[in-house]
Amino acid sequence: MKTGIHPTYHQKSKVSCSCGNSFAVGSTKEKLDIEICSQCHPFYTGKANLVDAAGRIEKFKRRLAKKKQ
């Protein structure tokens, strides 16, 4: 391996989320600012809601019911 071409690896880089959560990870950057983390992401918190665009779910259920008849 060539010497002097690799970035410095920080074992405990501080990650700060916009929700106020902070934790440490290994990274080549010393400090990371992120917008969304696992504490505030809707998928992980269970607050995700499915958006039914133009009744697609109902349309699918009607087609499925016709197919079964």
Helices and strands as residue ranges (DSSP letters): E 10-17, E 22-27, E 31-34, H 42-45, G 53-55, H 56-68
